[in-house]
Amino acid sequence: MAEIFDAQFGNLERAMEIAARRQEVISHNLSNANTPGFEPMDFDEELMRAVKRQDSRSVNIEEEMAAMTENSIKYSAYVKLLSSKINILRTVATQGRR
């Protein structure tokens, strides 16, 4: 029997989860931008377990906002792709009843 949900559903789910986690890190960095001594987290560094922090890192609000915008766009694209795939399945299921 063919699978209803192909591998793309799993890939989209993982991509959305990563985007959501990245958004959490960016939000954390922005919310602590004015905290003395706070060192921002870099999601990709954390993800790869390559935590090599520099002593004098500070939050660059413009970079964090740009990263947040880029990540939001990616997440929205993932949601649209997933929604499109679900609509296709809904159409197939509905047409099958006729």
N, CA, C and O atoms as a CHARMM CRD file, in Angstrom:
* protein
*
  392
    1    1 MET  N      0.84000  -1.18800   0.00000 PROA 1      0.00000
    2    1 MET  CA     0.00000   0.00000   0.00000 PROA 1      0.00000
    3    1 MET  C      0.88200   1.24700   0.00000 PROA 1      0.00000
    4    1 MET  O      1.81900   1.35200   0.79100 PROA 1      0.00000
    5    2 ALA  N      0.58500   2.16200  -0.86500 PROA 2      0.00000
    6    2 ALA  CA     1.36700   3.40000  -0.94400 PROA 2      0.00000
    7    2 ALA  C      1.11200   4.25200   0.29800 PROA 2      0.00000
    8    2 ALA  O     -0.00200   4.31300   0.81700 PROA 2      0.00000
    9    3 GLU  N      2.15900   4.89400   0.74800 PROA 3      0.00000
   10    3 GLU  CA     2.01600   5.76200   1.91200 PROA 3      0.00000
   11    3 GLU  C      1.25500   7.01900   1.53900 PROA 3      0.00000
   12    3 GLU  O      1.46900   7.59900   0.47500 PROA 3      0.00000
   13    4 ILE  N      0.36800   7.43100   2.42400 PROA 4      0.00000
   14    4 ILE  CA    -0.38500   8.65900   2.17900 PROA 4      0.00000
   15    4 ILE  C      0.53800   9.86300   2.31400 PROA 4      0.00000
   16    4 ILE  O      0.49300  10.78600   1.50000 PROA 4      0.00000
   17    5 PHE  N      1.37000   9.84800   3.34000 PROA 5      0.00000
   18    5 PHE  CA     2.28300  10.95500   3.58500 PROA 5      0.00000
   19    5 PHE  C      3.67100  10.55200   3.10000 PROA 5      0.00000
   20    5 PHE  O      4.29200   9.64800   3.65800 PROA 5      0.00000
   21    6 ASP  N      4.15000  11.21900   2.06800 PROA 6      0.00000
   22    6 ASP  CA     5.45500  10.88300   1.51900 PROA 6      0.00000
   23    6 ASP  C      6.56700  11.46600   2.40000 PROA 6      0.00000
   24    6 ASP  O      6.30000  12.11300   3.41200 PROA 6      0.00000
   25    7 ALA  N      7.79500  11.22600   2.00100 PROA 7      0.00000
   26    7 ALA  CA     8.95000  11.67300   2.78300 PROA 7      0.00000
   27    7 ALA  C      9.00200  13.18500   2.93200 PROA 7      0.00000
   28    7 ALA  O      9.58200  13.69500   3.89100 PROA 7      0.00000
   29    8 GLN  N      8.40200  13.90700   1.99100 PROA 8      0.00000
   30    8 GLN  CA     8.42600  15.36500   2.06200 PROA 8      0.00000
   31    8 GLN  C      7.71100  15.88500   3.30600 PROA 8      0.00000
   32    8 GLN  O      8.09300  16.92300   3.84500 PROA 8      0.00000
   33    9 PHE  N      6.68300  15.18200   3.76600 PROA 9      0.00000
   34    9 PHE  CA     6.00200  15.60600   4.98600 PROA 9      0.00000
   35    9 PHE  C      6.96300  15.57500   6.16800 PROA 9      0.00000
   36    9 PHE  O      7.00700  16.51400   6.96400 PROA 9      0.00000
   37   10 GLY  N      7.72100  14.51000   6.28100 PROA 10     0.00000
   38   10 GLY  CA     8.70300  14.40200   7.36000 PROA 10     0.00000
   39   10 GLY  C      9.78100  15.46300   7.24200 PROA 10     0.00000
   40   10 GLY  O     10.19300  16.05400   8.24000 PROA 10     0.00000
   41   11 ASN  N     10.23600  15.70300   6.02500 PROA 11     0.00000
   42   11 ASN  CA    11.25100  16.72900   5.80400 PROA 11     0.00000
   43   11 ASN  C     10.72500  18.11100   6.16200 PROA 11     0.00000
   44   11 ASN  O     11.42600  18.90100   6.79500 PROA 11     0.00000
   45   12 LEU  N      9.49400  18.40500   5.76000 PROA 12     0.00000
   46   12 LEU  CA     8.89400  19.69200   6.09400 PROA 12     0.00000
   47   12 LEU  C      8.70200  19.83800   7.59900 PROA 12     0.00000
   48   12 LEU  O      8.91700  20.91300   8.16000 PROA 12     0.00000
   49   13 GLU  N      8.30100  18.76500   8.23700 PROA 13     0.00000
   50   13 GLU  CA     8.12600  18.79500   9.69400 PROA 13     0.00000
   51   13 GLU  C      9.44900  19.11200  10.38400 PROA 13     0.00000
   52   13 GLU  O      9.49100  19.93700  11.29700 PROA 13     0.00000
   53   14 ARG  N     10.51800  18.46600   9.95700 PROA 14     0.00000
   54   14 ARG  CA    11.84300  18.72400  10.54800 PROA 14     0.00000
   55   14 ARG  C     12.29900  20.14600  10.26000 PROA 14     0.00000
   56   14 ARG  O     12.84200  20.81300  11.14000 PROA 14     0.00000
   57   15 ALA  N     12.08400  20.61400   9.04100 PROA 15     0.00000
   58   15 ALA  CA    12.48300  21.97600   8.68500 PROA 15     0.00000
   59   15 ALA  C     11.72600  23.00200   9.51800 PROA 15     0.00000
   60   15 ALA  O     12.30300  23.99500   9.96100 PROA 15     0.00000
   61   16 MET  N     10.43300  22.76300   9.73300 PROA 16     0.00000
   62   16 MET  CA     9.64300  23.68100  10.54800 PROA 16     0.00000
   63   16 MET  C     10.10200  23.65800  12.00400 PROA 16     0.00000
   64   16 MET  O     10.14500  24.70000  12.65800 PROA 16     0.00000
   65   17 GLU  N     10.43800  22.49700  12.50400 PROA 17     0.00000
   66   17 GLU  CA    10.93000  22.38300  13.88500 PROA 17     0.00000
   67   17 GLU  C     12.25200  23.13200  14.03900 PROA 17     0.00000
   68   17 GLU  O     12.45300  23.83600  15.02800 PROA 17     0.00000
   69   18 ILE  N     13.14800  22.98600  13.07500 PROA 18     0.00000
   70   18 ILE  CA    14.42800  23.69600  13.12400 PROA 18     0.00000
   71   18 ILE  C     14.19200  25.20200  13.05900 PROA 18     0.00000
   72   18 ILE  O     14.81700  25.96200  13.79900 PROA 18     0.00000
   73   19 ALA  N     13.29200  25.63400  12.17500 PROA 19     0.00000
   74   19 ALA  CA    12.99500  27.06500  12.06400 PROA 19     0.00000
   75   19 ALA  C     12.40400  27.60200  13.36300 PROA 19     0.00000
   76   19 ALA  O     12.72100  28.71800  13.77500 PROA 19     0.00000
   77   20 ALA  N     11.55000  26.81900  14.00400 PROA 20     0.00000
   78   20 ALA  CA    10.96100  27.25300  15.27500 PROA 20     0.00000
   79   20 ALA  C     12.03400  27.37100  16.35800 PROA 20     0.00000
   80   20 ALA  O     12.02400  28.32300  17.13700 PROA 20     0.00000
   81   21 ARG  N     12.94800  26.42100  16.41000 PROA 21     0.00000
   82   21 ARG  CA    14.04200  26.47500  17.39700 PROA 21     0.00000
   83   21 ARG  C     14.97000  27.65200  17.11500 PROA 21     0.00000
   84   21 ARG  O     15.42800  28.32300  18.04000 PROA 21     0.00000
   85   22 ARG  N     15.24500  27.90300  15.82900 PROA 22     0.00000
   86   22 ARG  CA    16.09200  29.03700  15.45700 PROA 22     0.00000
   87   22 ARG  C     15.41700  30.34000  15.90400 PROA 22     0.00000
   88   22 ARG  O     16.08300  31.24800  16.40200 PROA 22     0.00000
   89   23 GLN  N     14.10800  30.42600  15.72500 PROA 23     0.00000
   90   23 GLN  CA    13.36600  31.62400  16.14000 PROA 23     0.00000
   91   23 GLN  C     13.49100  31.83300  17.64900 PROA 23     0.00000
   92   23 GLN  O     13.61300  32.97100  18.10400 PROA 23     0.00000
   93   24 GLU  N     13.46200  30.75500  18.42500 PROA 24     0.00000
   94   24 GLU  CA    13.61500  30.85100  19.87600 PROA 24     0.00000
   95   24 GLU  C     14.98400  31.43000  20.24000 PROA 24     0.00000
   96   24 GLU  O     15.08600  32.28600  21.11900 PROA 24     0.00000
   97   25 VAL  N     16.02100  30.96600  19.56900 PROA 25     0.00000
   98   25 VAL  CA    17.37600  31.45100  19.85000 PROA 25     0.00000
   99   25 VAL  C     17.50000  32.93300  19.49900 PROA 25     0.00000
  100   25 VAL  O     18.05800  33.71500  20.26800 PROA 25     0.00000
  101   26 ILE  N     16.97800  33.31100  18.33700 PROA 26     0.00000
  102   26 ILE  CA    17.05100  34.70900  17.91600 PROA 26     0.00000
  103   26 ILE  C     16.27200  35.59200  18.89400 PROA 26     0.00000
  104   26 ILE  O     16.74800  36.66000  19.28000 PROA 26     0.00000
  105   27 SER  N     15.08700  35.15400  19.29100 PROA 27     0.00000
  106   27 SER  CA    14.28000  35.91500  20.24200 PROA 27     0.00000
  107   27 SER  C     15.00300  36.06200  21.57500 PROA 27     0.00000
  108   27 SER  O     14.98100  37.12600  22.19300 PROA 27     0.00000
  109   28 HSD  N     15.63800  34.99100  22.00500 PROA 28     0.00000
  110   28 HSD  CA    16.41400  35.01800  23.25000 PROA 28     0.00000
  111   28 HSD  C     17.54100  36.04900  23.15900 PROA 28     0.00000
  112   28 HSD  O     17.76500  36.81900  24.09300 PROA 28     0.00000
  113   29 ASN  N     18.24100  36.05600  22.03700 PROA 29     0.00000
  114   29 ASN  CA    19.32400  37.02500  21.83700 PROA 29     0.00000
  115   29 ASN  C     18.79000  38.45400  21.87600 PROA 29     0.00000
  116   29 ASN  O     19.37600  39.32500  22.51900 PROA 29     0.00000
  117   30 LEU  N     17.68000  38.68900  21.18900 PROA 30     0.00000
  118   30 LEU  CA    17.11800  40.03700  21.15100 PROA 30     0.00000
  119   30 LEU  C     16.61100  40.48000  22.52200 PROA 30     0.00000
  120   30 LEU  O     16.80200  41.63000  22.91600 PROA 30     0.00000
  121   31 SER  N     15.97200  39.57400  23.24100 PROA 31     0.00000
  122   31 SER  CA    15.42000  39.96400  24.54500 PROA 31     0.00000
  123   31 SER  C     16.50700  40.23100  25.57300 PROA 31     0.00000
  124   31 SER  O     16.25300  40.89500  26.57800 PROA 31     0.00000
  125   32 ASN  N     17.70400  39.72900  25.34300 PROA 32     0.00000
  126   32 ASN  CA    18.80200  39.94300  26.28000 PROA 32     0.00000
  127   32 ASN  C     19.86300  40.89900  25.74600 PROA 32     0.00000
  128   32 ASN  O     20.96700  40.97100  26.28600 PROA 32     0.00000
  129   33 ALA  N     19.53100  41.62400  24.69600 PROA 33     0.00000
  130   33 ALA  CA    20.50900  42.50700  24.04500 PROA 33     0.00000
  131   33 ALA  C     21.09600  43.54000  25.00400 PROA 33     0.00000
  132   33 ALA  O     22.26200  43.91300  24.87300 PROA 33     0.00000
  133   34 ASN  N     20.30600  44.00000  25.95600 PROA 34     0.00000
  134   34 ASN  CA    20.78300  45.02400  26.89200 PROA 34     0.00000
  135   34 ASN  C     21.24000  44.45700  28.23100 PROA 34     0.00000
  136   34 ASN  O     21.50200  45.21600  29.16400 PROA 34     0.00000
  137   35 THR  N     21.33700  43.14700  28.33700 PROA 35     0.00000
  138   35 THR  CA    21.79900  42.51700  29.57100 PROA 35     0.00000
  139   35 THR  C     23.31400  42.56600  29.61400 PROA 35     0.00000
  140   35 THR  O     23.97700  42.02900  28.72700 PROA 35     0.00000
  141   36 PRO  N     23.87200  43.20600  30.64000 PROA 36     0.00000
  142   36 PRO  CA    25.33900  43.29500  30.73900 PROA 36     0.00000
  143   36 PRO  C     25.98600  41.90300  30.77700 PROA 36     0.00000
  144   36 PRO  O     25.56400  41.02800  31.53200 PROA 36     0.00000
  145   37 GLY  N     26.99800  41.72300  29.96200 PROA 37     0.00000
  146   37 GLY  CA    27.74200  40.46200  29.94400 PROA 37     0.00000
  147   37 GLY  C     27.08400  39.34600  29.16100 PROA 37     0.00000
  148   37 GLY  O     27.64400  38.25300  29.06400 PROA 37     0.00000
  149   38 PHE  N     25.91200  39.59000  28.60000 PROA 38     0.00000
  150   38 PHE  CA    25.22200  38.53700  27.84300 PROA 38     0.00000
  151   38 PHE  C     25.97200  38.25100  26.55500 PROA 38     0.00000
  152   38 PHE  O     26.35200  39.17200  25.83100 PROA 38     0.00000
  153   39 GLU  N     26.18300  36.97200  26.27100 PROA 39     0.00000
  154   39 GLU  CA    26.81000  36.54300  25.02300 PROA 39     0.00000
  155   39 GLU  C     25.73400  35.87600  24.16500 PROA 39     0.00000
  156   39 GLU  O     25.15400  34.87100  24.57700 PROA 39     0.00000
  157   40 PRO  N     25.46400  36.41600  22.99300 PROA 40     0.00000
  158   40 PRO  CA    24.40800  35.84000  22.15400 PROA 40     0.00000
  159   40 PRO  C     24.76200  34.43300  21.69300 PROA 40     0.00000
  160   40 PRO  O     25.92700  34.09200  21.49100 PROA 40     0.00000
  161   41 MET  N     23.71300  33.63000  21.53400 PROA 41     0.00000
  162   41 MET  CA    23.89900  32.27700  21.02700 PROA 41     0.00000
  163   41 MET  C     23.78700  32.30500  19.51700 PROA 41     0.00000
  164   41 MET  O     22.98700  33.05800  18.96100 PROA 41     0.00000
  165   42 ASP  N     24.58200  31.49300  18.85900 PROA 42     0.00000
  166   42 ASP  CA    24.49900  31.32400  17.41600 PROA 42     0.00000
  167   42 ASP  C     23.88800  29.95200  17.18500 PROA 42     0.00000
  168   42 ASP  O     24.48200  28.93300  17.53700 PROA 42     0.00000
  169   43 PHE  N     22.71200  29.92700  16.60000 PROA 43     0.00000
  170   43 PHE  CA    21.98500  28.67200  16.45100 PROA 43     0.00000
  171   43 PHE  C     22.80200  27.60600  15.74500 PROA 43     0.00000
  172   43 PHE  O     22.86900  26.46100  16.19400 PROA 43     0.00000
  173   44 ASP  N     23.42400  27.98800  14.63600 PROA 44     0.00000
  174   44 ASP  CA    24.17700  26.99900  13.86800 PROA 44     0.00000
  175   44 ASP  C     25.35500  26.44900  14.66200 PROA 44     0.00000
  176   44 ASP  O     25.67400  25.26300  14.57500 PROA 44     0.00000
  177   45 GLU  N     25.99400  27.31200  15.43100 PROA 45     0.00000
  178   45 GLU  CA    27.08400  26.83200  16.27700 PROA 45     0.00000
  179   45 GLU  C     26.55700  25.86100  17.31800 PROA 45     0.00000
  180   45 GLU  O     27.15700  24.81300  17.55900 PROA 45     0.00000
  181   46 GLU  N     25.43500  26.21000  17.93600 PROA 46     0.00000
  182   46 GLU  CA    24.85300  25.32500  18.94300 PROA 46     0.00000
  183   46 GLU  C     24.42200  24.01000  18.31900 PROA 46     0.00000
  184   46 GLU  O     24.60900  22.94000  18.89800 PROA 46     0.00000
  185   47 LEU  N     23.84900  24.10300  17.14400 PROA 47     0.00000
  186   47 LEU  CA    23.37900  22.90500  16.46200 PROA 47     0.00000
  187   47 LEU  C     24.52700  21.96000  16.15900 PROA 47     0.00000
  188   47 LEU  O     24.38500  20.74700  16.31400 PROA 47     0.00000
  189   48 MET  N     25.63300  22.48300  15.74100 PROA 48     0.00000
  190   48 MET  CA    26.79000  21.66600  15.37500 PROA 48     0.00000
  191   48 MET  C     27.69900  21.36500  16.56900 PROA 48     0.00000
  192   48 MET  O     28.76200  20.76600  16.40500 PROA 48     0.00000
  193   49 ARG  N     27.28600  21.77400  17.75200 PROA 49     0.00000
  194   49 ARG  CA    28.06900  21.54900  18.97700 PROA 49     0.00000
  195   49 ARG  C     29.45700  22.17800  18.88000 PROA 49     0.00000
  196   49 ARG  O     30.42200  21.70800  19.48300 PROA 49     0.00000
  197   50 ALA  N     29.52300  23.25600  18.10200 PROA 50     0.00000
  198   50 ALA  CA    30.79600  23.95300  17.94500 PROA 50     0.00000
  199   50 ALA  C     30.73500  25.24400  18.74600 PROA 50     0.00000
  200   50 ALA  O     30.79000  26.33900  18.18800 PROA 50     0.00000
  201   51 VAL  N     30.62200  25.10300  20.04000 PROA 51     0.00000
  202   51 VAL  CA    30.47200  26.26600  20.89300 PROA 51     0.00000
  203   51 VAL  C     31.86000  26.84200  21.17800 PROA 51     0.00000
  204   51 VAL  O     32.56200  26.42800  22.10100 PROA 51     0.00000
  205   52 LYS  N     32.21400  27.80700  20.34900 PROA 52     0.00000
  206   52 LYS  CA    33.50100  28.46800  20.50100 PROA 52     0.00000
  207   52 LYS  C     33.21900  29.95700  20.61700 PROA 52     0.00000
  208   52 LYS  O     33.30300  30.69900  19.63800 PROA 52     0.00000
  209   53 ARG  N     32.89300  30.37200  21.79700 PROA 53     0.00000
  210   53 ARG  CA    32.48300  31.75700  22.02300 PROA 53     0.00000
  211   53 ARG  C     33.68600  32.69700  22.06900 PROA 53     0.00000
  212   53 ARG  O     34.75900  32.34400  22.55800 PROA 53     0.00000
  213   54 GLN  N     33.47900  33.88000  21.55500 PROA 54     0.00000
  214   54 GLN  CA    34.49900  34.92300  21.66000 PROA 54     0.00000
  215   54 GLN  C     34.21800  35.71000  22.93100 PROA 54     0.00000
  216   54 GLN  O     33.06600  35.84500  23.34300 PROA 54     0.00000
  217   55 ASP  N     35.26200  36.22600  23.54400 PROA 55     0.00000
  218   55 ASP  CA    35.10300  36.91200  24.82200 PROA 55     0.00000
  219   55 ASP  C     34.26900  38.18300  24.72700 PROA 55     0.00000
  220   55 ASP  O     33.51800  38.49000  25.65300 PROA 55     0.00000
  221   56 SER  N     34.37900  38.91000  23.65600 PROA 56     0.00000
  222   56 SER  CA    33.73800  40.22100  23.60100 PROA 56     0.00000
  223   56 SER  C     32.57100  40.27600  22.62300 PROA 56     0.00000
  224   56 SER  O     32.32500  41.32300  22.02400 PROA 56     0.00000
  225   57 ARG  N     31.85900  39.19000  22.44800 PROA 57     0.00000
  226   57 ARG  CA    30.71100  39.20400  21.54900 PROA 57     0.00000
  227   57 ARG  C     29.58700  40.01600  22.15800 PROA 57     0.00000
  228   57 ARG  O     29.38500  39.99900  23.37200 PROA 57     0.00000
  229   58 SER  N     28.87000  40.71300  21.33100 PROA 58     0.00000
  230   58 SER  CA    27.68800  41.44600  21.77200 PROA 58     0.00000
  231   58 SER  C     26.59700  41.25100  20.73900 PROA 58     0.00000
  232   58 SER  O     26.85900  40.87200  19.59800 PROA 58     0.00000
  233   59 VAL  N     25.37100  41.51600  21.15600 PROA 59     0.00000
  234   59 VAL  CA    24.23000  41.34400  20.27000 PROA 59     0.00000
  235   59 VAL  C     24.18700  42.48100  19.26100 PROA 59     0.00000
  236   59 VAL  O     24.21200  43.65600  19.62700 PROA 59     0.00000
  237   60 ASN  N     24.12100  42.11800  17.99800 PROA 60     0.00000
  238   60 ASN  CA    23.93900  43.10400  16.94200 PROA 60     0.00000
  239   60 ASN  C     22.46100  43.04200  16.55900 PROA 60     0.00000
  240   60 ASN  O     22.02300  42.12100  15.87000 PROA 60     0.00000
  241   61 ILE  N     21.70700  44.03000  17.01300 PROA 61     0.00000
  242   61 ILE  CA    20.26000  44.00500  16.83400 PROA 61     0.00000
  243   61 ILE  C     19.87600  43.92500  15.35700 PROA 61     0.00000
  244   61 ILE  O     18.94300  43.20500  15.00000 PROA 61     0.00000
  245   62 GLU  N     20.57600  44.65000  14.50500 PROA 62     0.00000
  246   62 GLU  CA    20.25400  44.61700  13.07400 PROA 62     0.00000
  247   62 GLU  C     20.43800  43.21500  12.50400 PROA 62     0.00000
  248   62 GLU  O     19.59900  42.74000  11.73700 PROA 62     0.00000
  249   63 GLU  N     21.53500  42.54800  12.87500 PROA 63     0.00000
  250   63 GLU  CA    21.77900  41.18800  12.37900 PROA 63     0.00000
  251   63 GLU  C     20.73200  40.22000  12.90900 PROA 63     0.00000
  252   63 GLU  O     20.24800  39.36500  12.16800 PROA 63     0.00000
  253   64 GLU  N     20.37800  40.34600  14.18100 PROA 64     0.00000
  254   64 GLU  CA    19.38800  39.45100  14.77800 PROA 64     0.00000
  255   64 GLU  C     18.01200  39.66900  14.14500 PROA 64     0.00000
  256   64 GLU  O     17.29200  38.70500  13.88300 PROA 64     0.00000
  257   65 MET  N     17.64600  40.91800  13.90100 PROA 65     0.00000
  258   65 MET  CA    16.35500  41.20700  13.27200 PROA 65     0.00000
  259   65 MET  C     16.32800  40.67600  11.83700 PROA 65     0.00000
  260   65 MET  O     15.31000  40.15100  11.38700 PROA 65     0.00000
  261   66 ALA  N     17.44300  40.81100  11.12300 PROA 66     0.00000
  262   66 ALA  CA    17.52400  40.27300   9.76400 PROA 66     0.00000
  263   66 ALA  C     17.40400  38.74800   9.78900 PROA 66     0.00000
  264   66 ALA  O     16.71800  38.15800   8.95400 PROA 66     0.00000
  265   67 ALA  N     18.07500  38.12100  10.75200 PROA 67     0.00000
  266   67 ALA  CA    18.00000  36.66000  10.88200 PROA 67     0.00000
  267   67 ALA  C     16.57800  36.22400  11.22200 PROA 67     0.00000
  268   67 ALA  O     16.09300  35.21100  10.71800 PROA 67     0.00000
  269   68 MET  N     15.91700  36.99500  12.07700 PROA 68     0.00000
  270   68 MET  CA    14.54500  36.65800  12.45700 PROA 68     0.00000
  271   68 MET  C     13.61500  36.77800  11.25300 PROA 68     0.00000
  272   68 MET  O     12.75000  35.92600  11.05100 PROA 68     0.00000
  273   69 THR  N     13.78500  37.81300  10.46600 PROA 69     0.00000
  274   69 THR  CA    12.95600  38.00900   9.27000 PROA 69     0.00000
  275   69 THR  C     13.18500  36.88200   8.26800 PROA 69     0.00000
  276   69 THR  O     12.23100  36.32100   7.72900 PROA 69     0.00000
  277   70 GLU  N     14.44400  36.55400   8.02200 PROA 70     0.00000
  278   70 GLU  CA    14.76600  35.46600   7.09500 PROA 70     0.00000
  279   70 GLU  C     14.16600  34.15200   7.56900 PROA 70     0.00000
  280   70 GLU  O     13.59700  33.40100   6.77700 PROA 70     0.00000
  281   71 ASN  N     14.29200  33.87700   8.85600 PROA 71     0.00000
  282   71 ASN  CA    13.76500  32.64200   9.41800 PROA 71     0.00000
  283   71 ASN  C     12.23900  32.60600   9.33100 PROA 71     0.00000
  284   71 ASN  O     11.66200  31.55700   9.04800 PROA 71     0.00000
  285   72 SER  N     11.58800  33.73500   9.57100 PROA 72     0.00000
  286   72 SER  CA    10.12500  33.80000   9.47400 PROA 72     0.00000
  287   72 SER  C      9.65800  33.51600   8.05500 PROA 72     0.00000
  288   72 SER  O      8.65200  32.83700   7.85100 PROA 72     0.00000
  289   73 ILE  N     10.38200  34.03200   7.08500 PROA 73     0.00000
  290   73 ILE  CA    10.03800  33.78900   5.68100 PROA 73     0.00000
  291   73 ILE  C     10.16800  32.30200   5.35100 PROA 73     0.00000
  292   73 ILE  O      9.30600  31.73000   4.68500 PROA 73     0.00000
  293   74 LYS  N     11.24500  31.68700   5.81900 PROA 74     0.00000
  294   74 LYS  CA    11.42900  30.24500   5.58800 PROA 74     0.00000
  295   74 LYS  C     10.29700  29.45000   6.22900 PROA 74     0.00000
  296   74 LYS  O      9.73000  28.55300   5.60700 PROA 74     0.00000
  297   75 TYR  N      9.97300  29.78300   7.47300 PROA 75     0.00000
  298   75 TYR  CA     8.92200  29.05900   8.17900 PROA 75     0.00000
  299   75 TYR  C      7.59500  29.19200   7.43900 PROA 75     0.00000
  300   75 TYR  O      6.86600  28.21200   7.28300 PROA 75     0.00000
  301   76 SER  N      7.28300  30.40200   6.98300 PROA 76     0.00000
  302   76 SER  CA     6.04800  30.62800   6.23300 PROA 76     0.00000
  303   76 SER  C      6.02500  29.80200   4.95500 PROA 76     0.00000
  304   76 SER  O      4.98700  29.25700   4.57900 PROA 76     0.00000
  305   77 ALA  N      7.16000  29.71100   4.29700 PROA 77     0.00000
  306   77 ALA  CA     7.24500  28.89600   3.07600 PROA 77     0.00000
  307   77 ALA  C      6.99200  27.42900   3.39500 PROA 77     0.00000
  308   77 ALA  O      6.29600  26.74000   2.64800 PROA 77     0.00000
  309   78 TYR  N      7.55700  26.94700   4.50700 PROA 78     0.00000
  310   78 TYR  CA     7.33300  25.54900   4.90300 PROA 78     0.00000
  311   78 TYR  C      5.85100  25.30500   5.18800 PROA 78     0.00000
  312   78 TYR  O      5.30200  24.27600   4.79500 PROA 78     0.00000
  313   79 VAL  N      5.21300  26.24200   5.86500 PROA 79     0.00000
  314   79 VAL  CA     3.79300  26.10600   6.17700 PROA 79     0.00000
  315   79 VAL  C      2.97500  26.06800   4.89200 PROA 79     0.00000
  316   79 VAL  O      2.05600  25.25800   4.77000 PROA 79     0.00000
  317   80 LYS  N      3.29800  26.93400   3.93400 PROA 80     0.00000
  318   80 LYS  CA     2.57100  26.95100   2.66000 PROA 80     0.00000
  319   80 LYS  C      2.75600  25.64400   1.90300 PROA 80     0.00000
  320   80 LYS  O      1.80100  25.11500   1.33400 PROA 80     0.00000
  321   81 LEU  N      3.98300  25.11500   1.89100 PROA 81     0.00000
  322   81 LEU  CA     4.22600  23.84400   1.20900 PROA 81     0.00000
  323   81 LEU  C      3.43200  22.71800   1.86000 PROA 81     0.00000
  324   81 LEU  O      2.81000  21.91000   1.17100 PROA 81     0.00000
  325   82 LEU  N      3.45600  22.67000   3.17400 PROA 82     0.00000
  326   82 LEU  CA     2.73600  21.62800   3.89300 PROA 82     0.00000
  327   82 LEU  C      1.23400  21.76600   3.66000 PROA 82     0.00000
  328   82 LEU  O      0.54600  20.76900   3.43700 PROA 82     0.00000
  329   83 SER  N      0.73000  22.97700   3.70900 PROA 83     0.00000
  330   83 SER  CA    -0.68600  23.22900   3.47500 PROA 83     0.00000
  331   83 SER  C     -1.08400  22.79700   2.06200 PROA 83     0.00000
  332   83 SER  O     -2.14900  22.21100   1.86500 PROA 83     0.00000
  333   84 SER  N     -0.24000  23.08400   1.10000 PROA 84     0.00000
  334   84 SER  CA    -0.50800  22.69800  -0.28500 PROA 84     0.00000
  335   84 SER  C     -0.58600  21.18000  -0.41000 PROA 84     0.00000
  336   84 SER  O     -1.48300  20.65400  -1.06800 PROA 84     0.00000
  337   85 LYS  N      0.34200  20.48500   0.21400 PROA 85     0.00000
  338   85 LYS  CA     0.34100  19.02200   0.14900 PROA 85     0.00000
  339   85 LYS  C     -0.90900  18.45100   0.82500 PROA 85     0.00000
  340   85 LYS  O     -1.48900  17.48000   0.33900 PROA 85     0.00000
  341   86 ILE  N     -1.31900  19.04700   1.93300 PROA 86     0.00000
  342   86 ILE  CA    -2.52800  18.58300   2.62300 PROA 86     0.00000
  343   86 ILE  C     -3.75400  18.84600   1.76300 PROA 86     0.00000
  344   86 ILE  O     -4.65300  18.00700   1.70200 PROA 86     0.00000
  345   87 ASN  N     -3.80700  19.99100   1.10000 PROA 87     0.00000
  346   87 ASN  CA    -4.93700  20.29500   0.22000 PROA 87     0.00000
  347   87 ASN  C     -5.02600  19.30700  -0.93700 PROA 87     0.00000
  348   87 ASN  O     -6.11800  18.91000  -1.34700 PROA 87     0.00000
  349   88 ILE  N     -3.87100  18.91600  -1.45700 PROA 88     0.00000
  350   88 ILE  CA    -3.86400  17.90900  -2.53300 PROA 88     0.00000
  351   88 ILE  C     -4.44200  16.60000  -2.02200 PROA 88     0.00000
  352   88 ILE  O     -5.26600  15.98100  -2.69400 PROA 88     0.00000
  353   89 LEU  N     -4.01600  16.17200  -0.83200 PROA 89     0.00000
  354   89 LEU  CA    -4.54300  14.93500  -0.25000 PROA 89     0.00000
  355   89 LEU  C     -6.04300  15.04800   0.01800 PROA 89     0.00000
  356   89 LEU  O     -6.78800  14.09100  -0.19000 PROA 89     0.00000
  357   90 ARG  N     -6.48200  16.21800   0.47900 PROA 90     0.00000
  358   90 ARG  CA    -7.91700  16.44600   0.74200 PROA 90     0.00000
  359   90 ARG  C     -8.69800  16.32500  -0.56600 PROA 90     0.00000
  360   90 ARG  O     -9.77000  15.72000  -0.59500 PROA 90     0.00000
  361   91 THR  N     -8.17300  16.88700  -1.63000 PROA 91     0.00000
  362   91 THR  CA    -8.83700  16.82200  -2.93000 PROA 91     0.00000
  363   91 THR  C     -8.92900  15.37100  -3.41100 PROA 91     0.00000
  364   91 THR  O     -9.97000  14.92600  -3.89400 PROA 91     0.00000
  365   92 VAL  N     -7.83000  14.65700  -3.26900 PROA 92     0.00000
  366   92 VAL  CA    -7.81600  13.24400  -3.69000 PROA 92     0.00000
  367   92 VAL  C     -8.82500  12.45400  -2.87400 PROA 92     0.00000
  368   92 VAL  O     -9.56000  11.63600  -3.42800 PROA 92     0.00000
  369   93 ALA  N     -8.87400  12.68400  -1.57100 PROA 93     0.00000
  370   93 ALA  CA    -9.80700  11.95500  -0.70900 PROA 93     0.00000
  371   93 ALA  C    -11.25300  12.30200  -1.04800 PROA 93     0.00000
  372   93 ALA  O    -12.12200  11.43000  -1.06400 PROA 93     0.00000
  373   94 THR  N    -11.49900  13.56500  -1.31400 PROA 94     0.00000
  374   94 THR  CA   -12.85900  14.01200  -1.64300 PROA 94     0.00000
  375   94 THR  C    -13.28400  13.47200  -2.99400 PROA 94     0.00000
  376   94 THR  O    -14.42200  13.02300  -3.13700 PROA 94     0.00000
  377   95 GLN  N    -12.41800  13.49900  -3.98000 PROA 95     0.00000
  378   95 GLN  CA   -12.74900  13.00100  -5.32100 PROA 95     0.00000
  379   95 GLN  C    -12.94900  11.49600  -5.29600 PROA 95     0.00000
  380   95 GLN  O    -13.69600  10.95500  -6.11100 PROA 95     0.00000
  381   96 GLY  N    -12.28700  10.81400  -4.36600 PROA 96     0.00000
  382   96 GLY  CA   -12.41700   9.36400  -4.27100 PROA 96     0.00000
  383   96 GLY  C    -13.78400   8.92300  -3.78500 PROA 96     0.00000
  384   96 GLY  O    -14.19300   7.79000  -4.03700 PROA 96     0.00000
  385   97 ARG  N    -14.50300   9.80800  -3.08700 PROA 97     0.00000
  386   97 ARG  CA   -15.83600   9.46700  -2.57800 PROA 97     0.00000
  387   97 ARG  C    -16.90700   9.52800  -3.65200 PROA 97     0.00000
  388   97 ARG  O    -17.97900   8.94600  -3.48700 PROA 97     0.00000
  389   98 ARG  N    -16.64100  10.20800  -4.72800 PROA 98     0.00000
  390   98 ARG  CA   -17.65300  10.41300  -5.77200 PROA 98     0.00000
  391   98 ARG  C    -17.82300   9.21200  -6.64200 PROA 98     0.00000
  392   98 ARG  O    -18.63700   9.22800  -7.56500 PROA 98     0.00000
